[in-house]
């Protein structure tokens, strides 16, 4: 990366501002938060667009998916095996390419706009007297900036719909429960259209709803958008009916790549590896751990439940890209726990080393440095564990739209 020093300076400055705002009790207006968030994201996107280094999947997977739509071909089958999701985002890629916007900007525009929209949504999710502070802190979040403006990964797109679904579902407690439940489900379905991982957000959304009836409406509404984008592939992407089974298989296929993060690098020496056995063990660990976490946090505020589920996922998953660490960020920023900032800073630093430092070297040197970097991720696992919202397990604190009750009792400490 050509602009690593400048990018790093901007990210560190954002962290300093976010922590200073907490310490000093600053509550910048939403206009200020948006101005900071837009300015930083557009600056880093502009630098990344003219950089000589571009993320491999951004060029070799995402761009072919958009080009396939532009040529009226299936984005899943025509993206060199790089696009394993529904065609929703490739439709946007194709539109931007059709408008002759250079890919280095077009591919990031989707994620940057989504991440900007997340700024007020995080404030709304937090609610109460800290809403403006939390929106500002998300505007300064270094990992979100890296994922959206440097990598162009689509996590912000999933999160913008997922967080919006939470806010609408919470509104169902006070007004128009069925209508809000249906809208929440439709929004969550759009989150799943971008990537498959928002399935872990569905329990929190459902727990926000007041009764079994509204939960049923939301649950079935969640399937509407994914089914729509799947069955309309022959119209929107030119997919033949004979190809649909292959598309479904490809979307459901998860390659057993391990060795990047957590407990698997010691087995691979910190290098990437295809190991179906360890990947399968990791899948069982995920399912078992999330069932346990779901049971113990079943009475917690749905935001805390979701934070606990996503942090636990990061601890036991056998495979992870740096963008995965963004999954829990809006929820942890909205309702921070006592160790929220050690997690935010630790995960952002680890990701920044990968994005800004390792990209300075050729492949041989990169591979040598990748091993200790991957192994170092083990140091973050206990931090993720202690940052879980342990104090909210027994009883769900009030979480109305007014947000009068603050985050976890120890959250005021930074």
BANU-604243 format. One record per residue (C-alpha): x negated, y negated, z; residue in three letters. Coordinates in nm, 2 decimals. Each point is the difference from the previous one (the first is absolute). Example, Ala and Ser with C-alpha at 12.3 -4.5 7.8 and 13.67 -1.06 7.14 Angstrom:
<nodes>
+--------+--------+--------+---------+
|     px |     py |     pz | residuo |
+--------+--------+--------+---------+
|  -1.23 |   0.45 |   0.78 |     ALA |
|  -0.14 |  -0.34 |  -0.07 |     SER |
+--------+--------+--------+---------+
</nodes>
This chain:
<nodes>
+--------+--------+--------+---------+
|     px |     py |     pz | residuo |
+--------+--------+--------+---------+
|   0.00 |   0.00 |   0.00 |     UNK |
|  -0.14 |  -0.34 |  -0.11 |     UNK |
|   0.19 |  -0.21 |   0.26 |     UNK |
|  -0.04 |   0.21 |   0.31 |     UNK |
|  -0.15 |  -0.27 |   0.22 |     UNK |
|   0.27 |  -0.26 |  -0.08 |     UNK |
|   0.27 |   0.26 |   0.04 |     UNK |
|  -0.14 |   0.12 |   0.33 |     UNK |
|  -0.02 |  -0.36 |   0.12 |     UNK |
|   0.36 |  -0.06 |  -0.08 |     UNK |
|   0.11 |   0.32 |   0.17 |     UNK |
|  -0.20 |  -0.07 |   0.32 |     UNK |
|   0.14 |  -0.36 |   0.00 |     UNK |
|   0.35 |   0.14 |  -0.01 |     UNK |
|  -0.06 |   0.23 |   0.29 |     UNK |
|  -0.14 |  -0.29 |   0.21 |     UNK |
|   0.30 |  -0.21 |  -0.08 |     UNK |
|   0.25 |   0.28 |   0.09 |     UNK |
|  -0.17 |   0.07 |   0.33 |     UNK |
|  -0.03 |  -0.37 |   0.08 |     UNK |
|   0.37 |  -0.04 |  -0.07 |     UNK |
|   0.07 |   0.27 |   0.26 |     UNK |
|  -0.23 |  -0.14 |   0.26 |     UNK |
|   0.10 |  -0.36 |  -0.04 |     UNK |
|   0.37 |   0.07 |  -0.04 |     UNK |
|   0.02 |  -0.15 |  -0.34 |     UNK |
|   0.31 |   0.06 |  -0.20 |     UNK |
|  -0.06 |  -0.14 |  -0.35 |     UNK |
|   0.31 |  -0.05 |  -0.20 |     UNK |
|   0.10 |   0.24 |  -0.27 |     UNK |
|  -0.10 |  -0.25 |  -0.26 |     UNK |
|  -0.35 |  -0.01 |   0.14 |     UNK |
|  -0.01 |   0.38 |   0.03 |     UNK |
|   0.10 |   0.03 |  -0.37 |     UNK |
|  -0.24 |  -0.26 |  -0.11 |     UNK |
|  -0.29 |   0.18 |   0.17 |     UNK |
|   0.12 |   0.34 |  -0.12 |     UNK |
|   0.05 |  -0.11 |  -0.36 |     UNK |
|  -0.32 |  -0.19 |  -0.02 |     UNK |
|  -0.22 |   0.28 |   0.14 |     UNK |
|   0.17 |   0.27 |  -0.21 |     UNK |
|  -0.01 |  -0.19 |  -0.33 |     UNK |
|  -0.37 |  -0.10 |   0.07 |     UNK |
|  -0.11 |   0.36 |   0.06 |     UNK |
|   0.21 |   0.13 |  -0.29 |     UNK |
|  -0.16 |  -0.26 |  -0.23 |     UNK |
|  -0.35 |   0.10 |   0.11 |     UNK |
|   0.08 |   0.37 |  -0.03 |     UNK |
|   0.14 |  -0.05 |  -0.35 |     UNK |
|  -0.32 |  -0.14 |  -0.14 |     UNK |
|  -0.23 |   0.24 |   0.20 |     UNK |
|  -0.21 |   0.25 |  -0.20 |     UNK |
|   0.11 |   0.27 |   0.24 |     UNK |
|   0.36 |   0.13 |  -0.02 |     UNK |
|   0.15 |   0.28 |   0.21 |     UNK |
|  -0.01 |   0.33 |  -0.19 |     UNK |
|   0.37 |   0.09 |   0.05 |     UNK |
|   0.11 |  -0.36 |  -0.08 |     UNK |
|  -0.16 |   0.04 |  -0.35 |     UNK |
|   0.03 |   0.37 |  -0.07 |     UNK |
|   0.34 |   0.08 |   0.16 |     UNK |
|   0.21 |  -0.31 |   0.05 |     UNK |
|  -0.08 |  -0.17 |  -0.33 |     UNK |
|   0.07 |   0.31 |  -0.22 |     UNK |
|   0.34 |   0.03 |   0.18 |     UNK |
|   0.09 |  -0.35 |  -0.10 |     UNK |
|  -0.13 |   0.05 |  -0.35 |     UNK |
|   0.21 |   0.32 |  -0.03 |     UNK |
|   0.32 |  -0.19 |   0.08 |     UNK |
|  -0.10 |  -0.26 |  -0.26 |     UNK |
|  -0.03 |   0.27 |  -0.26 |     UNK |
|   0.33 |   0.16 |   0.13 |     UNK |
|  -0.18 |   0.31 |   0.13 |     UNK |
|   0.03 |   0.17 |   0.34 |     UNK |
|  -0.24 |  -0.17 |   0.25 |     UNK |
|  -0.04 |   0.31 |   0.21 |     UNK |
|  -0.11 |   0.22 |  -0.28 |     UNK |
|  -0.20 |  -0.26 |  -0.19 |     UNK |
|  -0.21 |  -0.15 |   0.28 |     UNK |
|  -0.27 |   0.27 |   0.01 |     UNK |
|   0.16 |   0.15 |   0.31 |     UNK |
|  -0.05 |  -0.32 |   0.19 |     UNK |
|   0.37 |  -0.10 |   0.06 |     UNK |
|   0.18 |   0.24 |   0.22 |     UNK |
|   0.31 |  -0.21 |   0.07 |     UNK |
|   0.32 |  -0.12 |  -0.16 |     UNK |
|  -0.03 |  -0.25 |  -0.29 |     UNK |
|   0.13 |  -0.30 |   0.19 |     UNK |
|  -0.33 |  -0.19 |   0.03 |     UNK |
|  -0.12 |   0.10 |  -0.34 |     UNK |
|   0.31 |  -0.16 |  -0.15 |     UNK |
|  -0.13 |  -0.33 |   0.16 |     UNK |
|  -0.35 |   0.07 |  -0.12 |     UNK |
|   0.13 |   0.05 |  -0.35 |     UNK |
|   0.20 |  -0.32 |   0.01 |     UNK |
|  -0.30 |  -0.21 |   0.11 |     UNK |
|  -0.22 |   0.16 |  -0.26 |     UNK |
|   0.27 |  -0.07 |  -0.26 |     UNK |
|  -0.03 |  -0.37 |   0.11 |     UNK |
|  -0.37 |   0.02 |  -0.09 |     UNK |
|  -0.12 |  -0.06 |   0.36 |     UNK |
|  -0.35 |   0.15 |   0.04 |     UNK |
|   0.01 |   0.32 |   0.19 |     UNK |
|  -0.24 |  -0.12 |   0.26 |     UNK |
|   0.27 |  -0.25 |   0.10 |     UNK |
|   0.31 |   0.19 |  -0.10 |     UNK |
|  -0.08 |   0.31 |   0.20 |     UNK |
|  -0.06 |  -0.21 |   0.32 |     UNK |
|   0.29 |  -0.24 |  -0.05 |     UNK |
|   0.25 |   0.26 |   0.10 |     UNK |
|  -0.17 |   0.08 |   0.33 |     UNK |
|  -0.10 |  -0.36 |   0.09 |     UNK |
|   0.36 |  -0.13 |  -0.05 |     UNK |
|   0.13 |   0.29 |   0.21 |     UNK |
|  -0.25 |  -0.07 |   0.28 |     UNK |
|   0.09 |  -0.37 |   0.00 |     UNK |
|   0.37 |   0.09 |   0.04 |     UNK |
|  -0.10 |   0.22 |   0.30 |     UNK |
|  -0.12 |  -0.31 |   0.19 |     UNK |
|   0.34 |  -0.13 |   0.09 |     UNK |
|   0.14 |   0.35 |   0.02 |     UNK |
|  -0.25 |   0.09 |   0.27 |     UNK |
|   0.10 |  -0.31 |   0.19 |     UNK |
|   0.37 |   0.10 |  -0.04 |     UNK |
|  -0.08 |   0.35 |   0.12 |     UNK |
|  -0.17 |  -0.14 |   0.31 |     UNK |
|   0.28 |  -0.24 |   0.08 |     UNK |
|   0.02 |  -0.23 |   0.30 |     UNK |
|  -0.25 |  -0.26 |   0.11 |     UNK |
|  -0.30 |   0.18 |  -0.15 |     UNK |
|   0.15 |   0.03 |  -0.35 |     UNK |
|  -0.21 |  -0.29 |  -0.15 |     UNK |
|  -0.32 |   0.13 |   0.17 |     UNK |
|   0.05 |   0.35 |  -0.14 |     UNK |
|   0.07 |  -0.13 |  -0.35 |     UNK |
|  -0.32 |  -0.21 |   0.02 |     UNK |
|  -0.21 |   0.29 |   0.13 |     UNK |
|   0.12 |   0.22 |  -0.28 |     UNK |
|  -0.08 |  -0.28 |  -0.25 |     UNK |
|  -0.36 |   0.03 |   0.13 |     UNK |
|  -0.01 |   0.38 |   0.02 |     UNK |
|  -0.33 |   0.11 |  -0.17 |     UNK |
|   0.10 |   0.35 |  -0.09 |     UNK |
|   0.32 |  -0.12 |  -0.18 |     UNK |
|  -0.21 |  -0.25 |  -0.20 |     UNK |
|  -0.25 |   0.27 |  -0.10 |     UNK |
|   0.27 |   0.25 |  -0.11 |     UNK |
|   0.22 |  -0.25 |  -0.18 |     UNK |
|  -0.26 |  -0.24 |  -0.15 |     UNK |
|  -0.31 |   0.21 |  -0.05 |     UNK |
|   0.12 |   0.36 |  -0.05 |     UNK |
|   0.35 |  -0.07 |  -0.15 |     UNK |
|   0.14 |   0.30 |   0.17 |     UNK |
|   0.38 |   0.01 |   0.02 |     UNK |
|   0.04 |   0.04 |   0.38 |     UNK |
|   0.13 |  -0.36 |   0.03 |     UNK |
|   0.28 |   0.08 |  -0.24 |     UNK |
|   0.12 |   0.30 |   0.21 |     UNK |
|  -0.04 |  -0.20 |   0.32 |     UNK |
|   0.20 |  -0.31 |  -0.12 |     UNK |
|   0.30 |   0.22 |  -0.07 |     UNK |
|  -0.06 |   0.22 |   0.31 |     UNK |
|  -0.03 |  -0.30 |   0.24 |     UNK |
|   0.31 |  -0.16 |  -0.16 |     UNK |
|   0.19 |   0.32 |   0.06 |     UNK |
|  -0.09 |  -0.01 |   0.37 |     UNK |
|   0.12 |  -0.36 |   0.03 |     UNK |
|   0.33 |   0.07 |  -0.18 |     UNK |
|   0.06 |   0.32 |   0.20 |     UNK |
|  -0.05 |  -0.20 |   0.33 |     UNK |
|   0.26 |  -0.24 |  -0.12 |     UNK |
|   0.25 |   0.29 |  -0.02 |     UNK |
|   0.01 |   0.00 |   0.38 |     UNK |
|   0.17 |  -0.34 |   0.01 |     UNK |
|   0.19 |  -0.04 |  -0.33 |     UNK |
|   0.14 |   0.20 |  -0.30 |     UNK |
|  -0.16 |   0.33 |   0.11 |     UNK |
|   0.10 |   0.21 |  -0.31 |     UNK |
|  -0.10 |  -0.27 |  -0.25 |     UNK |
|  -0.33 |  -0.07 |   0.17 |     UNK |
|  -0.07 |   0.38 |   0.03 |     UNK |
|   0.05 |   0.05 |  -0.38 |     UNK |
|  -0.22 |  -0.30 |  -0.08 |     UNK |
|  -0.27 |   0.12 |   0.23 |     UNK |
|   0.01 |   0.34 |  -0.16 |     UNK |
|  -0.02 |  -0.14 |  -0.35 |     UNK |
|  -0.30 |  -0.21 |   0.11 |     UNK |
|  -0.17 |   0.30 |   0.15 |     UNK |
|   0.06 |   0.19 |  -0.32 |     UNK |
|  -0.18 |  -0.27 |  -0.20 |     UNK |
|  -0.29 |   0.03 |   0.25 |     UNK |
|  -0.01 |   0.37 |  -0.10 |     UNK |
|   0.00 |  -0.09 |  -0.37 |     UNK |
|  -0.34 |  -0.16 |   0.04 |     UNK |
|  -0.16 |   0.28 |   0.20 |     UNK |
|   0.11 |   0.31 |   0.18 |     UNK |
|  -0.15 |  -0.08 |   0.35 |     UNK |
|   0.29 |  -0.23 |   0.11 |     UNK |
|   0.18 |   0.32 |   0.09 |     UNK |
|  -0.16 |  -0.05 |   0.34 |     UNK |
|   0.19 |  -0.33 |   0.03 |     UNK |
|   0.34 |   0.16 |  -0.04 |     UNK |
|   0.04 |   0.11 |   0.37 |     UNK |
|  -0.06 |  -0.35 |   0.13 |     UNK |
|   0.25 |  -0.15 |  -0.24 |     UNK |
|   0.26 |   0.26 |   0.10 |     UNK |
|  -0.05 |  -0.05 |   0.38 |     UNK |
|   0.07 |  -0.37 |  -0.05 |     UNK |
|   0.35 |   0.08 |  -0.12 |     UNK |
|   0.27 |   0.01 |   0.26 |     UNK |
|   0.16 |   0.34 |  -0.05 |     UNK |
|   0.00 |   0.33 |  -0.20 |     UNK |
|   0.24 |  -0.13 |  -0.27 |     UNK |
|  -0.22 |  -0.30 |  -0.09 |     UNK |
|  -0.31 |   0.22 |   0.01 |     UNK |
|   0.17 |   0.24 |  -0.25 |     UNK |
|   0.08 |  -0.29 |  -0.24 |     UNK |
|  -0.36 |  -0.12 |   0.02 |     UNK |
|  -0.15 |   0.34 |  -0.04 |     UNK |
|   0.19 |   0.07 |  -0.32 |     UNK |
|  -0.05 |  -0.35 |  -0.13 |     UNK |
|  -0.38 |   0.05 |   0.03 |     UNK |
|   0.02 |   0.26 |  -0.27 |     UNK |
|   0.17 |  -0.22 |  -0.26 |     UNK |
|  -0.29 |  -0.20 |  -0.14 |     UNK |
|  -0.25 |   0.30 |  -0.02 |     UNK |
|   0.26 |   0.21 |  -0.18 |     UNK |
|   0.09 |  -0.29 |  -0.23 |     UNK |
|  -0.36 |  -0.06 |  -0.11 |     UNK |
|  -0.06 |   0.38 |  -0.04 |     UNK |
|   0.31 |   0.07 |  -0.22 |     UNK |
|  -0.05 |  -0.31 |  -0.21 |     UNK |
|  -0.35 |   0.09 |  -0.10 |     UNK |
|   0.11 |   0.12 |  -0.35 |     UNK |
|   0.15 |  -0.35 |  -0.05 |     UNK |
|  -0.26 |  -0.22 |   0.16 |     UNK |
|  -0.32 |   0.20 |  -0.07 |     UNK |
|   0.09 |   0.22 |  -0.29 |     UNK |
|  -0.05 |   0.32 |   0.20 |     UNK |
|   0.16 |   0.30 |  -0.16 |     UNK |
|   0.24 |   0.21 |   0.20 |     UNK |
|  -0.24 |   0.29 |  -0.05 |     UNK |
|  -0.27 |  -0.20 |   0.17 |     UNK |
|   0.20 |  -0.09 |   0.32 |     UNK |
|  -0.10 |   0.32 |   0.19 |     UNK |
|  -0.36 |  -0.07 |  -0.07 |     UNK |
|   0.04 |  -0.36 |   0.12 |     UNK |
|   0.17 |   0.12 |   0.32 |     UNK |
|  -0.28 |   0.25 |   0.06 |     UNK |
|  -0.27 |  -0.27 |  -0.06 |     UNK |
|   0.17 |  -0.24 |   0.24 |     UNK |
|   0.03 |   0.27 |   0.27 |     UNK |
|  -0.36 |   0.12 |  -0.05 |     UNK |
|  -0.25 |  -0.13 |   0.26 |     UNK |
|  -0.36 |   0.07 |  -0.08 |     UNK |
|  -0.18 |   0.14 |   0.31 |     UNK |
|  -0.28 |  -0.27 |   0.00 |     UNK |
|  -0.16 |  -0.02 |   0.34 |     UNK |
|  -0.32 |  -0.14 |   0.15 |     UNK |
|   0.08 |  -0.38 |  -0.01 |     UNK |
|   0.13 |  -0.05 |   0.35 |     UNK |
|   0.05 |   0.13 |   0.35 |     UNK |
|  -0.05 |   0.37 |   0.10 |     UNK |
|  -0.08 |   0.14 |  -0.34 |     UNK |
|  -0.33 |  -0.18 |  -0.09 |     UNK |
|  -0.20 |   0.21 |   0.24 |     UNK |
|   0.11 |   0.31 |  -0.20 |     UNK |
|  -0.12 |  -0.16 |  -0.33 |     UNK |
|  -0.30 |  -0.20 |   0.11 |     UNK |
|   0.20 |  -0.32 |  -0.07 |     UNK |
|   0.05 |   0.08 |  -0.37 |     UNK |
|   0.32 |   0.04 |  -0.19 |     UNK |
|   0.10 |   0.37 |  -0.04 |     UNK |
|   0.30 |   0.20 |  -0.13 |     UNK |
|   0.08 |   0.23 |   0.28 |     UNK |
|   0.35 |   0.14 |   0.00 |     UNK |
|  -0.05 |   0.19 |   0.33 |     UNK |
|  -0.09 |  -0.30 |   0.21 |     UNK |
|   0.25 |  -0.21 |  -0.18 |     UNK |
|   0.27 |   0.25 |   0.09 |     UNK |
|  -0.11 |   0.00 |   0.36 |     UNK |
|   0.02 |  -0.38 |  -0.01 |     UNK |
|   0.35 |   0.02 |  -0.13 |     UNK |
|   0.11 |   0.22 |   0.28 |     UNK |
|  -0.17 |  -0.23 |   0.25 |     UNK |
|   0.19 |  -0.30 |  -0.15 |     UNK |
|   0.34 |   0.18 |   0.03 |     UNK |
|  -0.06 |   0.13 |   0.35 |     UNK |
|  -0.14 |  -0.33 |   0.13 |     UNK |
|   0.27 |  -0.21 |  -0.14 |     UNK |
|   0.27 |   0.23 |   0.14 |     UNK |
|  -0.16 |  -0.04 |   0.34 |     UNK |
|  -0.03 |  -0.38 |  -0.03 |     UNK |
|   0.35 |  -0.03 |  -0.13 |     UNK |
|   0.13 |   0.19 |   0.31 |     UNK |
|  -0.19 |  -0.20 |   0.25 |     UNK |
|   0.08 |  -0.34 |  -0.16 |     UNK |
|   0.36 |   0.09 |  -0.08 |     UNK |
|   0.13 |  -0.25 |   0.25 |     UNK |
|  -0.25 |  -0.28 |  -0.10 |     UNK |
|   0.08 |  -0.30 |  -0.21 |     UNK |
|   0.01 |   0.12 |  -0.36 |     UNK |
|  -0.30 |  -0.23 |  -0.09 |     UNK |
|  -0.20 |   0.16 |   0.28 |     UNK |
|   0.10 |   0.34 |  -0.11 |     UNK |
|  -0.11 |  -0.08 |  -0.36 |     UNK |
|  -0.33 |  -0.14 |   0.13 |     UNK |
|  -0.06 |   0.31 |   0.20 |     UNK |
|   0.08 |   0.23 |  -0.29 |     UNK |
|  -0.23 |  -0.18 |  -0.24 |     UNK |
|  -0.29 |  -0.03 |   0.24 |     UNK |
|   0.03 |   0.37 |   0.09 |     UNK |
|   0.00 |   0.08 |  -0.38 |     UNK |
|  -0.33 |  -0.18 |  -0.04 |     UNK |
|  -0.16 |   0.20 |   0.28 |     UNK |
|   0.09 |   0.34 |  -0.13 |     UNK |
|   0.01 |  -0.04 |  -0.38 |     UNK |
|  -0.26 |   0.19 |  -0.20 |     UNK |
|  -0.01 |  -0.25 |  -0.28 |     UNK |
|   0.02 |  -0.37 |  -0.01 |     UNK |
|  -0.08 |  -0.30 |  -0.22 |     UNK |
|  -0.08 |  -0.33 |   0.17 |     UNK |
|   0.34 |  -0.13 |  -0.13 |     UNK |
|   0.18 |   0.25 |   0.23 |     UNK |
|  -0.11 |  -0.20 |   0.30 |     UNK |
|   0.24 |  -0.28 |  -0.12 |     UNK |
|   0.30 |   0.22 |   0.07 |     UNK |
|   0.03 |  -0.10 |   0.37 |     UNK |
|  -0.13 |  -0.35 |  -0.03 |     UNK |
|   0.33 |  -0.19 |  -0.03 |     UNK |
|   0.15 |   0.19 |   0.29 |     UNK |
|  -0.30 |  -0.03 |   0.22 |     UNK |
|  -0.03 |  -0.37 |  -0.07 |     UNK |
|   0.37 |  -0.06 |   0.06 |     UNK |
|   0.00 |   0.19 |   0.34 |     UNK |
|  -0.37 |   0.02 |   0.10 |     UNK |
|  -0.12 |   0.23 |   0.27 |     UNK |
|  -0.28 |  -0.07 |   0.24 |     UNK |
|  -0.26 |   0.14 |  -0.24 |     UNK |
|   0.16 |  -0.12 |  -0.32 |     UNK |
|  -0.29 |  -0.24 |  -0.08 |     UNK |
|  -0.28 |   0.26 |   0.05 |     UNK |
|   0.19 |   0.21 |  -0.25 |     UNK |
|   0.06 |  -0.28 |  -0.25 |     UNK |
|  -0.37 |  -0.12 |   0.02 |     UNK |
|  -0.14 |   0.36 |   0.01 |     UNK |
|   0.20 |   0.13 |  -0.30 |     UNK |
|  -0.05 |  -0.32 |  -0.20 |     UNK |
|  -0.38 |   0.01 |   0.07 |     UNK |
|  -0.02 |   0.36 |  -0.11 |     UNK |
|   0.20 |  -0.07 |  -0.32 |     UNK |
|  -0.20 |  -0.31 |  -0.07 |     UNK |
|  -0.32 |   0.20 |   0.01 |     UNK |
|   0.14 |   0.22 |  -0.27 |     UNK |
|   0.14 |  -0.28 |  -0.21 |     UNK |
|  -0.27 |  -0.26 |   0.03 |     UNK |
|  -0.33 |   0.17 |   0.10 |     UNK |
|   0.01 |   0.35 |  -0.16 |     UNK |
|   0.10 |  -0.15 |  -0.34 |     UNK |
|  -0.34 |  -0.19 |  -0.02 |     UNK |
|  -0.18 |   0.32 |  -0.10 |     UNK |
|  -0.02 |   0.25 |  -0.28 |     UNK |
|   0.16 |   0.34 |   0.02 |     UNK |
|  -0.30 |   0.18 |   0.15 |     UNK |
|  -0.05 |  -0.26 |   0.28 |     UNK |
|   0.38 |  -0.03 |   0.05 |     UNK |
|   0.02 |   0.38 |   0.06 |     UNK |
|  -0.28 |  -0.02 |   0.26 |     UNK |
|   0.17 |  -0.28 |   0.19 |     UNK |
|   0.34 |   0.14 |  -0.04 |     UNK |
|  -0.08 |   0.30 |   0.23 |     UNK |
|  -0.08 |  -0.21 |   0.32 |     UNK |
|   0.28 |  -0.23 |  -0.08 |     UNK |
|   0.25 |   0.28 |  -0.01 |     UNK |
|  -0.14 |   0.16 |   0.31 |     UNK |
|   0.02 |  -0.33 |   0.18 |     UNK |
|   0.38 |   0.01 |  -0.03 |     UNK |
|   0.01 |   0.25 |   0.28 |     UNK |
|  -0.08 |  -0.29 |   0.24 |     UNK |
|   0.33 |  -0.16 |  -0.09 |     UNK |
|   0.21 |   0.31 |   0.10 |     UNK |
|   0.00 |  -0.06 |   0.38 |     UNK |
|   0.07 |  -0.37 |  -0.06 |     UNK |
|   0.31 |   0.09 |  -0.21 |     UNK |
|   0.12 |   0.23 |   0.28 |     UNK |
|  -0.03 |  -0.26 |   0.28 |     UNK |
|   0.17 |  -0.26 |  -0.22 |     UNK |
|   0.32 |   0.21 |  -0.02 |     UNK |
|   0.29 |  -0.17 |   0.18 |     UNK |
|  -0.03 |   0.23 |   0.31 |     UNK |
|   0.20 |  -0.24 |   0.22 |     UNK |
|   0.32 |   0.02 |  -0.21 |     UNK |
|   0.05 |   0.38 |   0.01 |     UNK |
|   0.26 |   0.03 |   0.27 |     UNK |
|   0.25 |  -0.27 |  -0.07 |     UNK |
|   0.07 |  -0.21 |  -0.31 |     UNK |
|  -0.05 |  -0.37 |   0.07 |     UNK |
|   0.26 |  -0.23 |  -0.16 |     UNK |
|  -0.09 |  -0.09 |  -0.36 |     UNK |
|   0.28 |  -0.22 |  -0.13 |     UNK |
|  -0.04 |  -0.24 |  -0.28 |     UNK |
|  -0.05 |  -0.27 |   0.26 |     UNK |
|  -0.30 |   0.19 |   0.12 |     UNK |
|   0.02 |  -0.12 |   0.36 |     UNK |
|  -0.19 |   0.29 |   0.14 |     UNK |
|  -0.37 |  -0.01 |  -0.09 |     UNK |
|  -0.22 |   0.27 |  -0.12 |     UNK |
|  -0.13 |   0.28 |   0.21 |     UNK |
|  -0.06 |  -0.13 |   0.36 |     UNK |
|  -0.38 |  -0.01 |  -0.04 |     UNK |
|   0.01 |  -0.16 |  -0.35 |     UNK |
|  -0.08 |  -0.35 |   0.12 |     UNK |
|  -0.36 |   0.10 |   0.05 |     UNK |
|  -0.22 |  -0.02 |  -0.31 |     UNK |
+--------+--------+--------+---------+
</nodes>
